[in-house]
Amino acid sequence: MSRLQLALNVSDLESAVAFYSQLFGTQPAKRYPGYANFAIAEPPLKLVLIENPAAAERLNHLGVEVFSPEAVAAEHERLADHGLPGRSEEGVTCCYAVQDKFWVDDPDHAPWEIY
């Protein structure tokens, strides 16, 4: 099981939380200063909002959330076998959680996080 992640830089976290709460009919699963995330059941999506008014781009990164360290390792191995080795991070603190993850960039350099 997995779900897509969309991480956005937002200029005003409170306005963004209000908008996405209405859009998806749910409240954030986590909220911290400058950060909120939604675990949306339908469509299956992890929406991450990062308050960063000075960001040049609204897209922060894309991702695939899997639900175990073994699934992260299996996906990393599968993608490396297809010529996409990426870069690993193990036991890192990110988004108010400790995670194992790896990153690959698409052909236009958009960062994808598998975690």
MIKOL-831447 format. One record per residue (C-alpha): x, y, z. Coordinates in steps of 0.5 Angstrom, whole numbers, plus 500, padded with zeros to 3 digits. Example, Ala and Ser with C-alpha at 12.3 -4.5 7.8 and 13.67 -1.06 7.14 Angstrom:
<sites>
SITE     x     y     z
SITE   525   491   516
SITE   527   498   514
</sites>
This chain:
<sites>
SITE     x     y     z
SITE   500   500   500
SITE   502   507   498
SITE   500   514   497
SITE   502   520   493
SITE   505   526   497
SITE   505   533   494
SITE   509   538   498
SITE   507   545   497
SITE   511   552   499
SITE   505   556   501
SITE   505   564   503
SITE   500   564   508
SITE   499   557   512
SITE   493   559   516
SITE   490   561   509
SITE   492   554   506
SITE   490   550   511
SITE   483   553   511
SITE   483   552   503
SITE   485   545   503
SITE   481   543   509
SITE   475   545   505
SITE   477   542   499
SITE   478   535   501
SITE   473   536   507
SITE   478   534   513
SITE   483   537   518
SITE   490   537   518
SITE   493   530   521
SITE   499   534   524
SITE   500   542   525
SITE   506   545   527
SITE   509   552   526
SITE   510   553   519
SITE   508   546   517
SITE   501   542   516
SITE   500   535   513
SITE   494   532   511
SITE   493   525   510
SITE   487   525   505
SITE   483   518   504
SITE   480   520   497
SITE   484   521   493
SITE   489   517   497
SITE   494   523   498
SITE   499   526   503
SITE   499   533   502
SITE   504   537   506
SITE   504   545   507
SITE   511   548   508
SITE   510   556   510
SITE   515   559   505
SITE   513   566   503
SITE   520   567   499
SITE   520   561   495
SITE   521   562   488
SITE   517   556   486
SITE   510   553   490
SITE   512   546   489
SITE   517   544   494
SITE   517   536   492
SITE   513   530   490
SITE   513   524   494
SITE   511   517   495
SITE   509   515   502
SITE   510   507   503
SITE   509   504   510
SITE   515   501   513
SITE   523   501   512
SITE   523   495   508
SITE   518   498   503
SITE   523   504   502
SITE   529   499   501
SITE   525   495   496
SITE   523   501   492
SITE   530   503   492
SITE   533   497   490
SITE   527   496   485
SITE   529   503   482
SITE   536   502   482
SITE   535   496   478
SITE   532   500   473
SITE   538   505   473
SITE   535   510   478
SITE   540   509   484
SITE   538   516   488
SITE   541   518   494
SITE   539   515   501
SITE   538   518   508
SITE   537   513   514
SITE   534   515   521
SITE   533   523   519
SITE   529   528   522
SITE   524   531   517
SITE   517   534   517
SITE   517   532   525
SITE   518   525   524
SITE   524   520   524
SITE   524   517   517
SITE   528   512   512
SITE   528   515   505
SITE   531   516   498
SITE   531   521   493
SITE   531   521   485
SITE   530   527   481
SITE   525   526   474
SITE   528   528   468
SITE   527   536   469
SITE   530   535   476
SITE   523   535   480
SITE   525   532   486
SITE   521   525   488
SITE   522   523   495
SITE   520   515   497
SITE   519   515   505
</sites>
